Amino acid sequence: MDSKQTDALANYPEFFRMDSKELEDRIDVMKWKMPADDHARNWEGWEELSALEIAFQMLQEKTQCES
């Protein structure tokens, strides 16, 4: 686990208890809320969106390994 994954787990542990559908829905909502202009760089939701995507990726990897 790299530092980004560790930080995401520490800051958003609830994301790692969600199933893939819940994670996908939250990612879609966060992307919808993301500003479409130059302010996107400074958007405060980046950390949460990143954590959601990391949790989703880790869930997908876990599912593939169990198959």
All heavy atoms as TSV, in Angstrom:
chain	resi	resn	atom	element	x	y	z
A	1	MET	N	N	0.851	-1.174	0.000
A	1	MET	CA	C	0.000	0.000	0.000
A	1	MET	C	C	0.895	1.234	0.000
A	1	MET	O	O	1.783	1.348	0.822
A	1	MET	CB	C	-0.895	-0.044	1.247
A	1	MET	CG	C	-2.017	0.943	1.213
A	1	MET	SD	S	-3.150	0.870	2.628
A	1	MET	CE	C	-3.865	-0.730	2.469
A	2	ASP	N	N	0.631	2.135	-0.947
A	2	ASP	CA	C	1.455	3.340	-1.008
A	2	ASP	C	C	0.904	4.428	-0.094
A	2	ASP	O	O	-0.127	4.270	0.547
A	2	ASP	CB	C	1.615	3.822	-2.455
A	2	ASP	CG	C	0.320	4.307	-3.075
A	2	ASP	OD1	O	-0.609	4.715	-2.343
A	2	ASP	OD2	O	0.230	4.288	-4.313
A	3	SER	N	N	1.586	5.559	-0.040
A	3	SER	CA	C	1.200	6.624	0.895
A	3	SER	C	C	-0.158	7.226	0.558
A	3	SER	O	O	-0.915	7.593	1.457
A	3	SER	CB	C	2.277	7.708	0.954
A	3	SER	OG	O	2.395	8.351	-0.295
A	4	LYS	N	N	-0.496	7.327	-0.730
A	4	LYS	CA	C	-1.812	7.853	-1.101
A	4	LYS	C	C	-2.922	6.938	-0.593
A	4	LYS	O	O	-3.941	7.393	-0.111
A	4	LYS	CB	C	-1.928	8.017	-2.623
A	4	LYS	CG	C	-1.267	9.249	-3.163
A	4	LYS	CD	C	-1.601	9.429	-4.620
A	4	LYS	CE	C	-1.003	10.713	-5.140
A	4	LYS	NZ	N	-1.390	10.977	-6.519
A	5	GLN	N	N	-2.713	5.631	-0.740
A	5	GLN	CA	C	-3.711	4.672	-0.257
A	5	GLN	C	C	-3.822	4.727	1.265
A	5	GLN	O	O	-4.913	4.683	1.811
A	5	GLN	CB	C	-3.350	3.261	-0.718
A	5	GLN	CG	C	-3.506	3.071	-2.204
A	5	GLN	CD	C	-2.954	1.739	-2.681
A	5	GLN	OE1	O	-1.989	1.223	-2.126
A	5	GLN	NE2	N	-3.560	1.193	-3.703
A	6	THR	N	N	-2.696	4.835	1.932
A	6	THR	CA	C	-2.687	4.914	3.392
A	6	THR	C	C	-3.400	6.172	3.872
A	6	THR	O	O	-4.215	6.109	4.797
A	6	THR	CB	C	-1.232	4.901	3.916
A	6	THR	OG1	O	-0.576	3.729	3.424
A	6	THR	CG2	C	-1.196	4.894	5.425
A	7	ASP	N	N	-3.119	7.312	3.231
A	7	ASP	CA	C	-3.784	8.562	3.591
A	7	ASP	C	C	-5.284	8.480	3.351
A	7	ASP	O	O	-6.077	8.939	4.168
A	7	ASP	CB	C	-3.202	9.739	2.798
A	7	ASP	CG	C	-1.786	10.088	3.217
A	7	ASP	OD1	O	-1.331	9.593	4.273
A	7	ASP	OD2	O	-1.129	10.843	2.478
A	8	ALA	N	N	-5.676	7.907	2.220
A	8	ALA	CA	C	-7.099	7.778	1.903
A	8	ALA	C	C	-7.804	6.918	2.940
A	8	ALA	O	O	-8.898	7.249	3.404
A	8	ALA	CB	C	-7.276	7.180	0.507
A	9	LEU	N	N	-7.181	5.827	3.319
A	9	LEU	CA	C	-7.763	4.935	4.313
A	9	LEU	C	C	-7.877	5.628	5.665
A	9	LEU	O	O	-8.889	5.504	6.353
A	9	LEU	CB	C	-6.916	3.660	4.435
A	9	LEU	CG	C	-7.408	2.579	5.388
A	9	LEU	CD1	C	-8.829	2.156	5.043
A	9	LEU	CD2	C	-6.496	1.373	5.342
A	10	ALA	N	N	-6.872	6.411	6.027
A	10	ALA	CA	C	-6.884	7.113	7.307
A	10	ALA	C	C	-7.927	8.235	7.338
A	10	ALA	O	O	-8.618	8.420	8.338
A	10	ALA	CB	C	-5.503	7.684	7.603
A	11	ASN	N	N	-8.060	8.956	6.229
A	11	ASN	CA	C	-8.948	10.106	6.191
A	11	ASN	C	C	-10.401	9.767	5.852
A	11	ASN	O	O	-11.312	10.505	6.217
A	11	ASN	CB	C	-8.432	11.151	5.193
A	11	ASN	CG	C	-7.110	11.736	5.624
A	11	ASN	OD1	O	-6.811	11.820	6.806
A	11	ASN	ND2	N	-6.305	12.140	4.664
A	12	TYR	N	N	-10.611	8.679	5.143
A	12	TYR	CA	C	-11.955	8.305	4.694
A	12	TYR	C	C	-12.192	6.797	4.879
A	12	TYR	O	O	-12.475	6.084	3.919
A	12	TYR	CB	C	-12.161	8.677	3.221
A	12	TYR	CG	C	-12.044	10.151	2.963
A	12	TYR	CD1	C	-10.844	10.711	2.530
A	12	TYR	CD2	C	-13.129	10.993	3.153
A	12	TYR	CE1	C	-10.728	12.075	2.302
A	12	TYR	CE2	C	-13.031	12.357	2.930
A	12	TYR	CZ	C	-11.832	12.891	2.504
A	12	TYR	OH	O	-11.727	14.241	2.276
A	13	PRO	N	N	-12.100	6.294	6.100
A	13	PRO	CA	C	-12.237	4.846	6.301
A	13	PRO	C	C	-13.597	4.304	5.873
A	13	PRO	O	O	-13.705	3.135	5.477
A	13	PRO	CB	C	-12.016	4.664	7.804
A	13	PRO	CG	C	-12.307	6.000	8.401
A	13	PRO	CD	C	-11.930	7.006	7.356
A	14	GLU	N	N	-14.636	5.147	5.895
A	14	GLU	CA	C	-15.968	4.684	5.511
A	14	GLU	C	C	-16.032	4.259	4.043
A	14	GLU	O	O	-16.831	3.397	3.673
A	14	GLU	CB	C	-17.023	5.760	5.799
A	14	GLU	CG	C	-16.931	7.013	4.953
A	14	GLU	CD	C	-15.951	8.074	5.445
A	14	GLU	OE1	O	-15.134	7.804	6.333
A	14	GLU	OE2	O	-16.010	9.199	4.917
A	15	PHE	N	N	-15.174	4.825	3.201
A	15	PHE	CA	C	-15.169	4.467	1.787
A	15	PHE	C	C	-14.745	3.008	1.580
A	15	PHE	O	O	-15.142	2.379	0.621
A	15	PHE	CB	C	-14.228	5.367	0.983
A	15	PHE	CG	C	-14.655	6.809	0.924
A	15	PHE	CD1	C	-13.783	7.765	0.461
A	15	PHE	CD2	C	-15.916	7.220	1.326
A	15	PHE	CE1	C	-14.156	9.098	0.386
A	15	PHE	CE2	C	-16.300	8.554	1.261
A	15	PHE	CZ	C	-15.416	9.493	0.784
A	16	PHE	N	N	-13.953	2.498	2.480
A	16	PHE	CA	C	-13.422	1.143	2.325
A	16	PHE	C	C	-14.400	0.088	2.860
A	16	PHE	O	O	-14.110	-1.093	2.829
A	16	PHE	CB	C	-12.051	1.049	2.992
A	16	PHE	CG	C	-11.041	1.905	2.277
A	16	PHE	CD1	C	-10.891	3.242	2.615
A	16	PHE	CD2	C	-10.287	1.395	1.241
A	16	PHE	CE1	C	-9.989	4.050	1.933
A	16	PHE	CE2	C	-9.389	2.192	0.551
A	16	PHE	CZ	C	-9.236	3.523	0.902
A	17	ARG	N	N	-15.567	0.546	3.326
A	17	ARG	CA	C	-16.623	-0.368	3.744
A	17	ARG	C	C	-17.783	-0.370	2.755
A	17	ARG	O	O	-18.763	-1.073	2.946
A	17	ARG	CB	C	-17.119	0.013	5.143
A	17	ARG	CG	C	-16.087	-0.206	6.234
A	17	ARG	CD	C	-16.650	-0.005	7.617
A	17	ARG	NE	N	-16.950	1.386	7.903
A	17	ARG	CZ	C	-16.095	2.273	8.434
A	17	ARG	NH1	N	-14.870	1.893	8.717
A	17	ARG	NH2	N	-16.458	3.512	8.668
A	18	MET	N	N	-17.679	0.417	1.695
A	18	MET	CA	C	-18.727	0.515	0.691
A	18	MET	C	C	-18.555	-0.561	-0.367
A	18	MET	O	O	-17.454	-1.051	-0.592
A	18	MET	CB	C	-18.682	1.882	-0.001
A	18	MET	CG	C	-19.010	3.042	0.873
A	18	MET	SD	S	-18.883	4.566	-0.102
A	18	MET	CE	C	-19.483	5.746	1.071
A	19	ASP	N	N	-19.674	-0.895	-1.022
A	19	ASP	CA	C	-19.567	-1.819	-2.151
A	19	ASP	C	C	-19.306	-1.007	-3.430
A	19	ASP	O	O	-19.308	0.225	-3.408
A	19	ASP	CB	C	-20.808	-2.707	-2.271
A	19	ASP	CG	C	-22.084	-1.935	-2.584
A	19	ASP	OD1	O	-22.022	-0.839	-3.188
A	19	ASP	OD2	O	-23.164	-2.441	-2.230
A	20	SER	N	N	-19.091	-1.697	-4.528
A	20	SER	CA	C	-18.691	-1.008	-5.756
A	20	SER	C	C	-19.773	-0.054	-6.268
A	20	SER	O	O	-19.465	1.020	-6.773
A	20	SER	CB	C	-18.296	-2.004	-6.842
A	20	SER	OG	O	-19.379	-2.827	-7.186
A	21	LYS	N	N	-21.040	-0.418	-6.129
A	21	LYS	CA	C	-22.127	0.450	-6.591
A	21	LYS	C	C	-22.156	1.752	-5.793
A	21	LYS	O	O	-22.301	2.837	-6.361
A	21	LYS	CB	C	-23.469	-0.282	-6.474
A	21	LYS	CG	C	-24.661	0.538	-6.885
A	21	LYS	CD	C	-24.656	0.830	-8.369
A	21	LYS	CE	C	-25.945	1.539	-8.772
A	21	LYS	NZ	N	-25.729	2.625	-9.686
A	22	GLU	N	N	-22.013	1.659	-4.480
A	22	GLU	CA	C	-21.984	2.860	-3.641
A	22	GLU	C	C	-20.805	3.760	-4.018
A	22	GLU	O	O	-20.949	4.980	-4.115
A	22	GLU	CB	C	-21.864	2.489	-2.161
A	22	GLU	CG	C	-23.097	1.853	-1.565
A	22	GLU	CD	C	-22.860	1.383	-0.140
A	22	GLU	OE1	O	-21.915	0.598	0.078
A	22	GLU	OE2	O	-23.621	1.809	0.733
A	23	LEU	N	N	-19.653	3.147	-4.225
A	23	LEU	CA	C	-18.467	3.920	-4.596
A	23	LEU	C	C	-18.654	4.595	-5.950
A	23	LEU	O	O	-18.339	5.778	-6.109
A	23	LEU	CB	C	-17.229	3.020	-4.613
A	23	LEU	CG	C	-16.710	2.596	-3.242
A	23	LEU	CD1	C	-15.697	1.470	-3.393
A	23	LEU	CD2	C	-16.099	3.778	-2.498
A	24	GLU	N	N	-19.174	3.853	-6.925
A	24	GLU	CA	C	-19.399	4.434	-8.247
A	24	GLU	C	C	-20.363	5.619	-8.169
A	24	GLU	O	O	-20.135	6.653	-8.808
A	24	GLU	CB	C	-19.964	3.384	-9.204
A	24	GLU	CG	C	-18.935	2.403	-9.712
A	24	GLU	CD	C	-19.531	1.403	-10.662
A	24	GLU	OE1	O	-20.453	0.661	-10.250
A	24	GLU	OE2	O	-19.079	1.373	-11.823
A	25	ASP	N	N	-21.426	5.475	-7.394
A	25	ASP	CA	C	-22.398	6.557	-7.240
A	25	ASP	C	C	-21.754	7.795	-6.617
A	25	ASP	O	O	-21.979	8.921	-7.072
A	25	ASP	CB	C	-23.595	6.108	-6.403
A	25	ASP	CG	C	-24.478	5.105	-7.122
A	25	ASP	OD1	O	-24.334	4.929	-8.357
A	25	ASP	OD2	O	-25.324	4.476	-6.450
A	26	ARG	N	N	-20.961	7.592	-5.572
A	26	ARG	CA	C	-20.296	8.723	-4.907
A	26	ARG	C	C	-19.296	9.394	-5.849
A	26	ARG	O	O	-19.177	10.613	-5.874
A	26	ARG	CB	C	-19.563	8.266	-3.636
A	26	ARG	CG	C	-20.429	7.907	-2.469
A	26	ARG	CD	C	-21.014	9.107	-1.723
A	26	ARG	NE	N	-20.066	9.986	-1.099
A	26	ARG	CZ	C	-19.662	9.913	0.152
A	26	ARG	NH1	N	-20.102	8.958	0.946
A	26	ARG	NH2	N	-18.796	10.773	0.635
A	27	ILE	N	N	-18.558	8.594	-6.615
A	27	ILE	CA	C	-17.599	9.155	-7.578
A	27	ILE	C	C	-18.335	10.002	-8.608
A	27	ILE	O	O	-17.915	11.115	-8.929
A	27	ILE	CB	C	-16.774	8.033	-8.248
A	27	ILE	CG1	C	-15.800	7.427	-7.231
A	27	ILE	CG2	C	-16.020	8.558	-9.468
A	27	ILE	CD1	C	-15.130	6.144	-7.689
A	28	ASP	N	N	-19.462	9.494	-9.113
A	28	ASP	CA	C	-20.247	10.256	-10.093
A	28	ASP	C	C	-20.721	11.582	-9.519
A	28	ASP	O	O	-20.660	12.621	-10.186
A	28	ASP	CB	C	-21.457	9.442	-10.571
A	28	ASP	CG	C	-21.064	8.283	-11.479
A	28	ASP	OD1	O	-19.919	8.273	-11.988
A	28	ASP	OD2	O	-21.903	7.392	-11.671
A	29	VAL	N	N	-21.194	11.569	-8.277
A	29	VAL	CA	C	-21.662	12.798	-7.627
A	29	VAL	C	C	-20.509	13.783	-7.464
A	29	VAL	O	O	-20.650	14.982	-7.745
A	29	VAL	CB	C	-22.331	12.497	-6.266
A	29	VAL	CG1	C	-22.555	13.757	-5.468
A	29	VAL	CG2	C	-23.638	11.751	-6.470
A	30	MET	N	N	-19.360	13.287	-7.022
A	30	MET	CA	C	-18.212	14.178	-6.821
A	30	MET	C	C	-17.757	14.785	-8.147
A	30	MET	O	O	-17.417	15.967	-8.211
A	30	MET	CB	C	-17.056	13.421	-6.159
A	30	MET	CG	C	-17.303	13.043	-4.713
A	30	MET	SD	S	-17.601	14.454	-3.632
A	30	MET	CE	C	-15.991	15.228	-3.641
A	31	LYS	N	N	-17.756	13.987	-9.195
A	31	LYS	CA	C	-17.341	14.513	-10.501
A	31	LYS	C	C	-18.349	15.540	-11.007
A	31	LYS	O	O	-17.976	16.506	-11.664
A	31	LYS	CB	C	-17.163	13.374	-11.503
A	31	LYS	CG	C	-15.902	12.577	-11.240
A	31	LYS	CD	C	-15.685	11.500	-12.269
A	31	LYS	CE	C	-14.369	10.791	-12.018
A	31	LYS	NZ	N	-14.114	9.728	-12.999
A	32	TRP	N	N	-19.625	15.344	-10.680
A	32	TRP	CA	C	-20.653	16.296	-11.075
A	32	TRP	C	C	-20.451	17.623	-10.341
A	32	TRP	O	O	-20.681	18.686	-10.900
A	32	TRP	CB	C	-22.032	15.708	-10.770
A	32	TRP	CG	C	-23.152	16.617	-11.133
A	32	TRP	CD1	C	-23.674	16.822	-12.380
A	32	TRP	CD2	C	-23.895	17.449	-10.246
A	32	TRP	NE1	N	-24.691	17.733	-12.318
A	32	TRP	CE2	C	-24.854	18.144	-11.010
A	32	TRP	CE3	C	-23.847	17.683	-8.874
A	32	TRP	CZ2	C	-25.743	19.042	-10.450
A	32	TRP	CZ3	C	-24.737	18.582	-8.316
A	32	TRP	CH2	C	-25.669	19.246	-9.105
A	33	LYS	N	N	-20.009	17.557	-9.080
A	33	LYS	CA	C	-19.792	18.762	-8.278
A	33	LYS	C	C	-18.502	19.496	-8.647
A	33	LYS	O	O	-18.336	20.662	-8.306
A	33	LYS	CB	C	-19.715	18.406	-6.784
A	33	LYS	CG	C	-21.019	17.973	-6.191
A	33	LYS	CD	C	-20.827	17.650	-4.716
A	33	LYS	CE	C	-22.112	17.263	-4.039
A	33	LYS	NZ	N	-21.893	16.982	-2.607
A	34	MET	N	N	-17.590	18.825	-9.331
A	34	MET	CA	C	-16.289	19.407	-9.654
A	34	MET	C	C	-16.451	20.615	-10.573
A	34	MET	O	O	-17.173	20.536	-11.568
A	34	MET	CB	C	-15.410	18.358	-10.353
A	34	MET	CG	C	-14.011	18.823	-10.620
A	34	MET	SD	S	-13.000	17.676	-11.608
A	34	MET	CE	C	-13.636	16.074	-11.233
A	35	PRO	N	N	-15.801	21.725	-10.253
A	35	PRO	CA	C	-15.872	22.895	-11.140
A	35	PRO	C	C	-15.253	22.580	-12.496
A	35	PRO	O	O	-14.280	21.833	-12.584
A	35	PRO	CB	C	-15.053	23.963	-10.419
A	35	PRO	CG	C	-14.740	23.428	-9.076
A	35	PRO	CD	C	-14.987	21.960	-9.085
A	36	ALA	N	N	-15.823	23.151	-13.533
A	36	ALA	CA	C	-15.350	22.863	-14.893
A	36	ALA	C	C	-14.357	23.906	-15.402
A	36	ALA	O	O	-13.945	23.844	-16.538
A	36	ALA	CB	C	-16.543	22.788	-15.832
A	37	ASP	N	N	-13.962	24.818	-14.567
A	37	ASP	CA	C	-13.074	25.886	-15.020
A	37	ASP	C	C	-11.721	25.825	-14.302
A	37	ASP	O	O	-11.362	24.809	-13.717
A	37	ASP	CB	C	-13.734	27.244	-14.818
A	37	ASP	CG	C	-14.148	27.473	-13.369
A	37	ASP	OD1	O	-13.718	26.711	-12.482
A	37	ASP	OD2	O	-14.906	28.416	-13.120
A	38	ASP	N	N	-10.995	26.915	-14.347
A	38	ASP	CA	C	-9.661	26.965	-13.740
A	38	ASP	C	C	-9.673	26.754	-12.232
A	38	ASP	O	O	-8.651	26.416	-11.645
A	38	ASP	CB	C	-8.978	28.303	-14.050
A	38	ASP	CG	C	-8.610	28.432	-15.514
A	38	ASP	OD1	O	-8.517	27.391	-16.191
A	38	ASP	OD2	O	-8.430	29.566	-15.978
A	39	HIS	N	N	-10.816	26.944	-11.596
A	39	HIS	CA	C	-10.901	26.757	-10.149
A	39	HIS	C	C	-10.819	25.278	-9.758
A	39	HIS	O	O	-10.657	24.956	-8.588
A	39	HIS	CB	C	-12.194	27.372	-9.600
A	39	HIS	CG	C	-12.288	28.841	-9.851
A	39	HIS	ND1	N	-11.480	29.760	-9.206
A	39	HIS	CD2	C	-13.066	29.542	-10.701
A	39	HIS	CE1	C	-11.778	30.965	-9.643
A	39	HIS	NE2	N	-12.732	30.869	-10.546
A	40	ALA	N	N	-10.940	24.391	-10.724
A	40	ALA	CA	C	-10.888	22.952	-10.434
A	40	ALA	C	C	-9.571	22.559	-9.766
A	40	ALA	O	O	-9.537	21.655	-8.950
A	40	ALA	CB	C	-11.093	22.140	-11.713
A	41	ARG	N	N	-8.507	23.248	-10.113
A	41	ARG	CA	C	-7.206	22.930	-9.503
A	41	ARG	C	C	-7.229	23.112	-7.997
A	41	ARG	O	O	-6.563	22.393	-7.272
A	41	ARG	CB	C	-6.103	23.812	-10.091
A	41	ARG	CG	C	-5.492	23.258	-11.339
A	41	ARG	CD	C	-4.415	24.165	-11.842
A	41	ARG	NE	N	-5.100	25.264	-12.547
A	41	ARG	CZ	C	-4.748	26.522	-12.488
A	41	ARG	NH1	N	-3.717	26.897	-11.785
A	41	ARG	NH2	N	-5.421	27.452	-13.144
A	42	ASN	N	N	-7.976	24.088	-7.532
A	42	ASN	CA	C	-8.018	24.411	-6.110
A	42	ASN	C	C	-9.256	23.846	-5.405
A	42	ASN	O	O	-9.516	24.183	-4.265
A	42	ASN	CB	C	-7.988	25.938	-5.934
A	42	ASN	CG	C	-6.746	26.536	-6.534
A	42	ASN	OD1	O	-5.670	25.971	-6.448
A	42	ASN	ND2	N	-6.897	27.668	-7.183
A	43	TRP	N	N	-9.982	23.012	-6.094
A	43	TRP	CA	C	-11.217	22.457	-5.564
A	43	TRP	C	C	-10.940	21.611	-4.329
A	43	TRP	O	O	-10.055	20.749	-4.323
A	43	TRP	CB	C	-11.894	21.638	-6.652
A	43	TRP	CG	C	-13.182	21.011	-6.291
A	43	TRP	CD1	C	-14.262	21.631	-5.736
A	43	TRP	CD2	C	-13.561	19.656	-6.471
A	43	TRP	NE1	N	-15.295	20.745	-5.573
A	43	TRP	CE2	C	-14.878	19.516	-6.016
A	43	TRP	CE3	C	-12.914	18.535	-6.985
A	43	TRP	CZ2	C	-15.570	18.309	-6.054
A	43	TRP	CZ3	C	-13.592	17.344	-7.033
A	43	TRP	CH2	C	-14.903	17.241	-6.562
A	44	GLU	N	N	-11.702	21.852	-3.269
A	44	GLU	CA	C	-11.474	21.145	-2.010
A	44	GLU	C	C	-11.908	19.682	-2.045
A	44	GLU	O	O	-11.536	18.901	-1.174
A	44	GLU	CB	C	-12.176	21.869	-0.867
A	44	GLU	CG	C	-13.680	21.954	-1.042
A	44	GLU	CD	C	-14.347	22.882	-0.048
A	44	GLU	OE1	O	-13.736	23.881	0.357
A	44	GLU	OE2	O	-15.488	22.590	0.294
A	45	GLY	N	N	-12.651	19.290	-3.053
A	45	GLY	CA	C	-13.125	17.909	-3.149
A	45	GLY	C	C	-12.138	16.923	-3.746
A	45	GLY	O	O	-12.399	15.728	-3.794
A	46	TRP	N	N	-10.976	17.407	-4.196
A	46	TRP	CA	C	-9.998	16.512	-4.831
A	46	TRP	C	C	-9.586	15.362	-3.916
A	46	TRP	O	O	-9.477	14.213	-4.349
A	46	TRP	CB	C	-8.747	17.276	-5.262
A	46	TRP	CG	C	-8.892	17.961	-6.578
A	46	TRP	CD1	C	-8.784	19.299	-6.809
A	46	TRP	CD2	C	-9.169	17.374	-7.849
A	46	TRP	NE1	N	-8.993	19.575	-8.143
A	46	TRP	CE2	C	-9.233	18.404	-8.798
A	46	TRP	CE3	C	-9.391	16.077	-8.273
A	46	TRP	CZ2	C	-9.492	18.182	-10.149
A	46	TRP	CZ3	C	-9.658	15.847	-9.616
A	46	TRP	CH2	C	-9.704	16.880	-10.530
A	47	GLU	N	N	-9.343	15.674	-2.653
A	47	GLU	CA	C	-8.884	14.636	-1.727
A	47	GLU	C	C	-9.950	13.553	-1.561
A	47	GLU	O	O	-9.649	12.361	-1.597
A	47	GLU	CB	C	-8.543	15.244	-0.371
A	47	GLU	CG	C	-8.019	14.226	0.630
A	47	GLU	CD	C	-7.700	14.845	1.980
A	47	GLU	OE1	O	-7.376	16.040	2.053
A	47	GLU	OE2	O	-7.773	14.100	2.952
A	48	GLU	N	N	-11.204	13.979	-1.407
A	48	GLU	CA	C	-12.288	13.006	-1.251
A	48	GLU	C	C	-12.480	12.186	-2.526
A	48	GLU	O	O	-12.630	10.969	-2.472
A	48	GLU	CB	C	-13.587	13.729	-0.891
A	48	GLU	CG	C	-14.735	12.787	-0.609
A	48	GLU	CD	C	-15.990	13.499	-0.172
A	48	GLU	OE1	O	-15.952	14.692	0.170
A	48	GLU	OE2	O	-17.036	12.827	-0.166
A	49	LEU	N	N	-12.462	12.832	-3.680
A	49	LEU	CA	C	-12.610	12.121	-4.946
A	49	LEU	C	C	-11.477	11.127	-5.136
A	49	LEU	O	O	-11.695	9.978	-5.527
A	49	LEU	CB	C	-12.659	13.106	-6.116
A	49	LEU	CG	C	-12.763	12.488	-7.508
A	49	LEU	CD1	C	-13.997	11.609	-7.637
A	49	LEU	CD2	C	-12.775	13.583	-8.573
A	50	SER	N	N	-10.276	11.536	-4.824
A	50	SER	CA	C	-9.122	10.654	-4.940
A	50	SER	C	C	-9.273	9.440	-4.024
A	50	SER	O	O	-9.006	8.302	-4.425
A	50	SER	CB	C	-7.842	11.424	-4.606
A	50	SER	OG	O	-6.729	10.579	-4.679
A	51	ALA	N	N	-9.721	9.666	-2.795
A	51	ALA	CA	C	-9.921	8.562	-1.856
A	51	ALA	C	C	-10.993	7.602	-2.360
A	51	ALA	O	O	-10.852	6.383	-2.245
A	51	ALA	CB	C	-10.289	9.102	-0.478
A	52	LEU	N	N	-12.067	8.137	-2.932
A	52	LEU	CA	C	-13.128	7.283	-3.497
A	52	LEU	C	C	-12.575	6.422	-4.629
A	52	LEU	O	O	-12.843	5.218	-4.703
A	52	LEU	CB	C	-14.273	8.150	-4.032
A	52	LEU	CG	C	-15.228	8.718	-2.997
A	52	LEU	CD1	C	-16.028	9.864	-3.595
A	52	LEU	CD2	C	-16.147	7.639	-2.458
A	53	GLU	N	N	-11.792	7.033	-5.503
A	53	GLU	CA	C	-11.228	6.290	-6.632
A	53	GLU	C	C	-10.235	5.234	-6.167
A	53	GLU	O	O	-10.184	4.131	-6.709
A	53	GLU	CB	C	-10.600	7.257	-7.629
A	53	GLU	CG	C	-11.655	8.085	-8.346
A	53	GLU	CD	C	-11.095	9.148	-9.269
A	53	GLU	OE1	O	-9.963	9.621	-9.044
A	53	GLU	OE2	O	-11.810	9.508	-10.222
A	54	ILE	N	N	-9.456	5.543	-5.142
A	54	ILE	CA	C	-8.514	4.561	-4.588
A	54	ILE	C	C	-9.276	3.394	-3.971
A	54	ILE	O	O	-8.946	2.230	-4.190
A	54	ILE	CB	C	-7.568	5.222	-3.570
A	54	ILE	CG1	C	-6.583	6.144	-4.289
A	54	ILE	CG2	C	-6.831	4.172	-2.737
A	54	ILE	CD1	C	-5.799	7.061	-3.372
A	55	ALA	N	N	-10.321	3.700	-3.206
A	55	ALA	CA	C	-11.126	2.637	-2.584
A	55	ALA	C	C	-11.768	1.762	-3.652
A	55	ALA	O	O	-11.789	0.531	-3.528
A	55	ALA	CB	C	-12.193	3.247	-1.682
A	56	PHE	N	N	-12.274	2.376	-4.720
A	56	PHE	CA	C	-12.890	1.619	-5.805
A	56	PHE	C	C	-11.867	0.723	-6.489
A	56	PHE	O	O	-12.128	-0.455	-6.740
A	56	PHE	CB	C	-13.529	2.579	-6.815
A	56	PHE	CG	C	-14.265	1.884	-7.918
A	56	PHE	CD1	C	-15.496	1.299	-7.683
A	56	PHE	CD2	C	-13.733	1.813	-9.185
A	56	PHE	CE1	C	-16.173	0.648	-8.700
A	56	PHE	CE2	C	-14.402	1.169	-10.207
A	56	PHE	CZ	C	-15.637	0.582	-9.965
A	57	GLN	N	N	-10.689	1.270	-6.754
A	57	GLN	CA	C	-9.629	0.492	-7.399
A	57	GLN	C	C	-9.210	-0.688	-6.522
A	57	GLN	O	O	-9.036	-1.808	-7.005
A	57	GLN	CB	C	-8.426	1.384	-7.693
A	57	GLN	CG	C	-7.259	0.641	-8.304
A	57	GLN	CD	C	-6.039	1.528	-8.482
A	57	GLN	OE1	O	-6.062	2.717	-8.193
A	57	GLN	NE2	N	-4.961	0.936	-8.955
A	58	MET	N	N	-9.053	-0.441	-5.228
A	58	MET	CA	C	-8.643	-1.509	-4.320
A	58	MET	C	C	-9.715	-2.595	-4.227
A	58	MET	O	O	-9.395	-3.787	-4.182
A	58	MET	CB	C	-8.316	-0.935	-2.944
A	58	MET	CG	C	-7.057	-0.097	-2.940
A	58	MET	SD	S	-6.732	0.710	-1.357
A	58	MET	CE	C	-6.302	-0.698	-0.342
A	59	LEU	N	N	-10.991	-2.198	-4.251
A	59	LEU	CA	C	-12.082	-3.166	-4.234
A	59	LEU	C	C	-12.074	-4.010	-5.509
A	59	LEU	O	O	-12.248	-5.223	-5.453
A	59	LEU	CB	C	-13.427	-2.450	-4.074
A	59	LEU	CG	C	-14.666	-3.338	-4.018
A	59	LEU	CD1	C	-14.607	-4.294	-2.830
A	59	LEU	CD2	C	-15.921	-2.486	-3.948
A	60	GLN	N	N	-11.829	-3.371	-6.650
A	60	GLN	CA	C	-11.758	-4.101	-7.914
A	60	GLN	C	C	-10.607	-5.096	-7.907
A	60	GLN	O	O	-10.763	-6.238	-8.351
A	60	GLN	CB	C	-11.610	-3.127	-9.087
A	60	GLN	CG	C	-12.800	-2.224	-9.293
A	60	GLN	CD	C	-14.074	-2.992	-9.574
A	60	GLN	OE1	O	-14.107	-3.871	-10.403
A	60	GLN	NE2	N	-15.125	-2.650	-8.865
A	61	GLU	N	N	-9.456	-4.686	-7.400
A	61	GLU	CA	C	-8.296	-5.582	-7.326
A	61	GLU	C	C	-8.571	-6.754	-6.407
A	61	GLU	O	O	-8.227	-7.896	-6.708
A	61	GLU	CB	C	-7.060	-4.814	-6.863
A	61	GLU	CG	C	-6.550	-3.830	-7.899
A	61	GLU	CD	C	-5.455	-2.909	-7.360
A	61	GLU	OE1	O	-5.069	-3.037	-6.179
A	61	GLU	OE2	O	-4.997	-2.055	-8.139
A	62	LYS	N	N	-9.206	-6.477	-5.268
A	62	LYS	CA	C	-9.550	-7.534	-4.312
A	62	LYS	C	C	-10.520	-8.524	-4.945
A	62	LYS	O	O	-10.354	-9.735	-4.819
A	62	LYS	CB	C	-10.166	-6.920	-3.064
A	62	LYS	CG	C	-10.575	-7.927	-2.025
A	62	LYS	CD	C	-11.221	-7.242	-0.834
A	62	LYS	CE	C	-11.757	-8.294	0.129
A	62	LYS	NZ	N	-12.562	-7.721	1.172
A	63	THR	N	N	-11.506	-8.027	-5.674
A	63	THR	CA	C	-12.497	-8.875	-6.323
A	63	THR	C	C	-11.833	-9.756	-7.375
A	63	THR	O	O	-12.143	-10.942	-7.489
A	63	THR	CB	C	-13.600	-8.006	-6.976
A	63	THR	OG1	O	-14.189	-7.180	-5.963
A	63	THR	CG2	C	-14.657	-8.850	-7.604
A	64	GLN	N	N	-10.894	-9.191	-8.150
A	64	GLN	CA	C	-10.197	-9.962	-9.166
A	64	GLN	C	C	-9.324	-11.047	-8.545
A	64	GLN	O	O	-9.248	-12.155	-9.067
A	64	GLN	CB	C	-9.332	-9.045	-10.036
A	64	GLN	CG	C	-10.150	-8.180	-10.963
A	64	GLN	CD	C	-9.295	-7.195	-11.720
A	64	GLN	OE1	O	-8.092	-7.077	-11.511
A	64	GLN	NE2	N	-9.927	-6.457	-12.641
A	65	CYS	N	N	-8.686	-10.750	-7.434
A	65	CYS	CA	C	-7.834	-11.729	-6.774
A	65	CYS	C	C	-8.647	-12.887	-6.190
A	65	CYS	O	O	-8.183	-14.014	-6.143
A	65	CYS	CB	C	-7.025	-11.073	-5.649
A	65	CYS	SG	S	-5.718	-9.997	-6.251
A	66	GLU	N	N	-9.872	-12.579	-5.760
A	66	GLU	CA	C	-10.716	-13.613	-5.170
A	66	GLU	C	C	-11.375	-14.498	-6.217
A	66	GLU	O	O	-11.871	-15.556	-5.917
A	66	GLU	CB	C	-11.793	-12.968	-4.284
A	66	GLU	CG	C	-11.222	-12.355	-3.028
A	66	GLU	CD	C	-12.252	-11.586	-2.214
A	66	GLU	OE1	O	-13.394	-11.416	-2.688
A	66	GLU	OE2	O	-11.902	-11.165	-1.096
A	67	SER	N	N	-11.361	-14.050	-7.479
A	67	SER	CA	C	-11.985	-14.819	-8.546
A	67	SER	C	C	-11.132	-15.977	-8.997
A	67	SER	O	O	-9.982	-16.013	-8.904
A	67	SER	CB	C	-12.267	-13.927	-9.744
A	67	SER	OG	O	-13.114	-12.883	-9.394
